[in-house]
Each structure stands twice: as C-alpha cells, then as structure tokens.
Amino acid sequence: MGETKHQGPIKMSKKPAPEHWVSPIPFGLGKVKPKHIRDTMKIMWENKDNLNYAKNILTKGVCDGCALGVSGLQDQTLKGPHLCTTRLNVLRLSTMPAMKEEFIHADINELKKYSSKELRKLGRVPYPLIRRKGENKFSRISWDDAMNMIGEKMKKLDPKQYGFYLTSRGVTNECYYVAAKVARFLGTNHIDNASRICHSPSKTALKRSVGIGASSSNYQDWIGTDVLLFWGSVASNSSPVSTKYMLAAKKKGTKIIMINPYKEPAMDKYWVPSNAESALFGTKVADDFYQVNIGGDIAFMHGIMKHWFEMEQQAYGSAINHDFVQEHVNDYEALHDMVMQLSWDEIIQSSGITKKRIIELAELLAKSKNAVYAWALGLTMHSFATDNISQVANLALLRGHLGRKYAGLMPFRGHSSVQGTGEMGADPFVLPGGGWDEENVRRIEQVWDFELPKWQGDIVGVSLENAMLAEENERKLKLYYMSGGNFLETMPNPDFIEEALANVDIRVHQDIIFNTSTLVDAKEAVIVLPAKTRYEQEGGGTSTSTERMVYFSPEISGNKQEVPEARSEWKIYIDLAKRVKPDTAHLVDFKDAQAIRNEIAVANRDYDGIQHLKEQGDVFQWGGAWLCEGGVCPTPDGRGNLIPIDIPSLEKPEGTFYITTRRGKQFNSMVYKDTDPFNAAGRYDVLIHQADANKLNIANGEPIVVYNQHGTFQGIAHYAEITQGNVGLHFPEGNFLIPKGIYDGPSGIPQYSVAVKVEKAERYHARKDIDYVEKRVEDLEMEV
C-alpha cells in the first residue's frame, strides 16, 4: 500500500474554454452570485487593526478553514495562488482583540440576547472565567484556581462520569493526541470529536468495505478522470476553492455529476475568483443533476447496479470489471442476487428518479474507465448513513474504480484537520493507529506505559443524554470538558441539549470566544478557559487534510492583539493531568510540540514522517498517493467487501414531507451571512417545490409553519428546484424539528432527516387552538 508518492502541484490549462462559461457578460452582472472582491475588501477592512499579522497568517500558516488544508497561499493540487472566502471568514478569530470587560462581566441575561454571530464579534476570551450557580455574571478566576477546581471535581468522580469533546476549529493533531492520551490516563474513554456529527459514517463504512478510514484518492484525481460524482455535497459552498479543481477537471474533459435533492445553484454556476477566466465569465460546474429523494440514495444506487447486471446478461463484461472483482473483491454473488430481487418500481419510488435517468447514469459509469466518487453530509446525516457509504463503495468495487490514478472513494470533509481527530485517538472507538482490538490496545499500552480503561466510551450524543440520568447512575455525566463546539447549534433538538448542558455539575469551555452554549447555566459552575489559536501554539502544529496531507503550520509571531493569558490547548490538558494524578503525570508530559510529534510517529505508524515536519511548508502524505493501490485493501484478506444493503423504509405518511438541512455561507455552525448569495434565501426560508406549494395554496415568500411531534419551525416559503415531497431548511435553524437519540448504529452520527407537515402560517395558527394543542401529531409517530 502507498507505494506511489504524490507528484506535487500541476499546471492548469490557460486555454480559454467558452463552452464552460455561464455568461459572456463580464463578472456575471445582473446574476445572483457571490461578490468575492467586495467581500474580500470588507474582510481586509475588518482586520485593519492587525493587518500585518493577518497577512502573515495567510502567507505562512496552514489554513484553519476547510479540509483542503493548504499551506500559505499554495496548494498541492494546482500551481498558482490559492485563497478562498472560507479562510478569509475565519481569519478574524485569530486577529481580533480581547473582549472588553463590560461585555465579559455583563449580566448573563443581557448576553443571552446575543446570537453566536454577535457574541463572536465581541472578541476573544481574555482570561479564565467562572460563573457559579445562582450568579448572574462571569467573574475572573486565576488559572491555578480554575484548574484546581476542575481537578478536584474529577478526583471525586468515577471516570465514567466525566467526558471530553474536541471540535474542529483549528485544533491541531498535537492537541487531539494529547487530549486522547490524557483522557485515557485519567481513566475515561468518554472522548469524542466533531467528526461524529459529520463524517463518522464515512470512516466506519470505508473500514468495513475496503479497510481504510480516509479518502483513497487525491484532488488531482479529479483532473482527468472520466466522471466526478458529487453525492449530497455543496462543495462550492463548504470548500469554495474546490471549484478551481472542478474547472481544471472540466478543461481536461471530466464530466461532473451532482446527486442531491436540491439543485444547488452554486454547483450549477460559479465564479471562481482566483481564476481570471472564471471570475469574468463564470463556470458551469455540474454537467448533470440527479435530484434524488432525501434518503433515496441507496435505492438509486441499486438501480445503477440492477442495470449493470442486466447489461451483463446481454454481454459479459459490458458493465462489471470482472478481472478486478475476481482478484480483489468478496461476495459478488450475494450482492448480485439481492439486487436482482428488487423491482424497478420500488427502486423508482424510493429514489424519486425515473428508470430512464437511472439507466443514463449507469451506462455513463459502465463506459467510464475511471471515476472518483465524492460525498458529504447529504449521505452521512442519516440513521442509515454507514449503509449509504458502503453502497457507494459497492459501485466503485464493481467497476474497479479504486487504488489508482483518476479513481477512488473520497469523503469530502468540511474542516481543517477533522481527519486527524480519530487518527490521533480522540474518539471512543479508536486509539492512535487503529481500533480497540487486543493487539492495538497492547501496543498503545507499551507506547504510553500505562493501562487503558477497557470499557466502551460514549459518543457525544449519548454523553449529553447521560447528563439527564439519575444521580446515582455510574454513567451520569457530571463534568463535561469541551474544547470549542456549540451543541445548541449542531445537535438535534436544541431545547433538550440546553437542558442537558445545564444538568452537569461543572462544564468547562476551553475556547477562543463566547457562543450561545457558553452562557447556559450549570449545577455548580461554568468555567471558561482562554485557548491560543493554531497560529500561536508554541513550536507550531500540524493538521491533516481530506487527502491525508499532514501539513506543518509554524508559530506566527507579531500578533499585536495577543491575549497574554491564553494557553496552548495541549498544555492545558497536561496541566489538568498533573492536578488529578500528580504522582504519575510525568507519563503524559511533553516538553514541547516536537516531542509530541516524535511520539505520534510511533503511536500511529501511518504518521511516521510527522516528526520531520519542522519548517513552514513542510508536508507529507500518509499512505502515498492512493490507498488500496493496485486493488489491494488493508482488510484481513486484502480484498474489498461487497455488502448487500436493504432499501431503508422511511416513515413518510401521506401528506408529509421529508426535510433536509443545508449550509449556506457558514463555517460549521458559525454563520457569516444572513442571506445565501447563491439562491438569495434567508436563514428562515424553507426551500419547497412550486408544485408542492401550489397544492397547499402557499405563495412564494408567504409565512409558513413546518412542524412535527418534535418541534415547530416558523419560516418563509421559498420556491426552489428541490425534489417534490422534500423541503430544505438551513442548519442549524431547522434542528428544532429533529428528534434526539436516533443514531446510525455503526457510526453514532445523529439522524438529521425526518418527516414533517407544512402549512400556511395563518391556517396553522387559526386551527392551532382547536387541533394541535398539546396533541401528538398522530400520523407522524415514527418507529425507527
């Protein structure tokens, strides 16, 4: 595995390609589109008080925005400058001054009137803070007192009663690794991270299907492959710079196919600011759209396979790569038999795509020597998410689209270094370099020189539910230690989440800024610890990109708005260990960041090479250019596994809709714009097909209510090209409609899709007193 090395950045064709232009009118005047140049000027103005430091972050640091994770202004895919709006949007978190005292110590009820966006703008947390039960404002506390208080509480608790959580806001591999080690040293396996609520099913499914936990291919494989399939992803919105790679791919003849319930305007027409031709005339990104039902992806893929098997009956080898299957793949017959038993009627009904259209895509893929399958949250945020992704792997394995140039499986990750969290062991199911199998546990115990707790830790959603357990329960969560994150804006059922957060004894927010969850009460105390940013971390830090590139980001000096009391996150974890177990804490001590990298190279053998990353621009790719190279998978028998998967039964009674949530102009839960520049939709707009709206007598722009037994959402109808029977809401605003406690079994991601009813607001409110008061919505009672 991993014999071939990545070749480094390649040149993009400079030859104009008018066939891909959106419009001959320069700069897309008169069209709904992002105003990149204006936005960039605004961001420069916002950072004017620390402009030199901002420039150094952009030119010397590794991007803390999306999971492309570039170093400085260069990337590993294409030659030339690389800068995107996502990165510019998060820049202010690293350059802004500390919060003014009148805000830090303001009445908590005044602060609660602010949105997270407004709180973020107040500035950085300047020093440790505490708010005890019954107090209505935060007071200053010394680092010593804060850490002692947390340490003393932990000493009194059973380790099953405290947990750790790490978000993906610029947190480095060094921090994830130390947190993972310290948690186990303190005796708990309750440690989880932000990938649980985005790409955990990708890792789980890829492990069982082909034995890997990361993308098998690179962005360069897009440029020149026959087909690039984007499944449930608005890459142009979450990682805008990826559109530059799509443009390069189109110039090389790659067909881009988008599969999503909503015909995302940003995947249809885009203006790439860093490419002169595209900035002027725009780029038609996708060649074709398949608007699948929410939850209909498995059936859709069954349809593709069914047509392949029917082609095979006519001509052997016309659709299946038999050489690859015979040499590298298990369980062909079992999958074939299961797919052939499905009727076209059930495939069409579940997927929402006609047989003719399914056949078109099946034949395109059958004729394609190469294809890259990329997907994002549209496939992962379901209670059957792991099955969704194993089904994608089934397609790639049947065609032999794996383990070589221009072919592969790519979970399209959203955030910088979220790929590294599990690889560092900050996850209840894994340790550095592997899972909880006996051999890996023994190996890590030798590296770490202490015994690991052997019980199964909980995922973040279950930890929060455990805050509500009875006092005497051994898993009652009493202390929650969070590095970043805002569960009020990322988890289903925010009302319940608020109750759970308030029901722990002590909650620790190790963070750069306040958000709405920082202000929630706790039974004994809320403690806020000021963290350094990635760029302030002594000795620099590393992050891992979607394509397994491990980049070194140096410590960047010259921040004239530095927060003197902020500390590097890995140092805080070590300080905590010293207070809870002083006699043995030398086992988790590191003298500097280099010492952490030296140990990571031993603990996770894939990362052998990280210890040599010392200078700005240093990078290596673990696993080489392609995982499963030559078709050989790191599974026990070296073969990929085809997995027969059932069509999920969605509880969608007559007259109901299925909802999906989407992101628009935001980074994780941090919203940057109230109106999406691609479709002019506001945060409370509900995307609905005009035919569905007409049946309900709903006009465009009219107030409507979307409701089910979990919650009510008051929004505005926004006619859109979304599959009939489905509606789209923004994340996190739509999370009030999503039930708590429903997870994908294998990966633990919460389900984010559910059935709802939609009504005109005036009709809903007129009937509410008679029909709805405290009544369950009977036909929405769902068994999962």
Secondary structure, 3 states (H helix, E strand, C coil): CCCCCCCCCECCCCCCCHHHCCCCCHHHCCCCCCCHHHHHHHHHHHCHHHHHHHHHHHHHCECCCCCCCCECCECCCECCCCCCHHHHHHHHHHHCCECCHHHHCCCHHHHCCCCHHHHHHCCECCCCEEEECCCCCCEECCHHHHHHHHHHHHHHCCHHHEEEEECCCCCCHHHHHHHHHHHHHCCCCCEEEHHHHCCHHHHHHHHHHHCCCCCCCCHHHHCCCCEEEEECCCHHHHCCCHHHHHHHHHHCCCEEEEECCECCHHHCEECCCCCHHHHHHCEECCCEEECCCCCCHHHHHHHHHHHHHHHHHHCCCCCCCHHHHHHHEECHHHHHHHHHHCCHHHHHHHHCCCHHHHHHHHHHHHHCCCEEEEECHHHHCCCCHHHHHHHHHHHHHHHCCCCECCEEEEECCCCCCHHHHHHCCCECCEECCEECCHHHHHHHHHHHCCCCCCCCCCCHHHHHHHCCCCCCCCCCCCEEEEECCCHHHCCCCHHHHHHHHHCCCEEEEEECCCCHHHHCCCCCEEEEEEECCHHHCCCCEEEECCCCEEEEECCCCCCCCCCCCCECHHHHHHHHHHHHCCCCHHHHCCCCHHHHHHHHHHHCHHHCCHHHCCCCCCEEECCCCCCCHHHCCCCCCCCEECCCCCCCCCCCCCCCEEEEEECCCEECCEECCCECCCCCCECCEEEECHHHHHHCCCCCCCEEEEEECCEEEEEEEEECCECCCEEEEECCHHHHHCCCCCECCCCCCECCCCEEEEEEHHHHHHHHHHHHCCCCCHHHCCCC
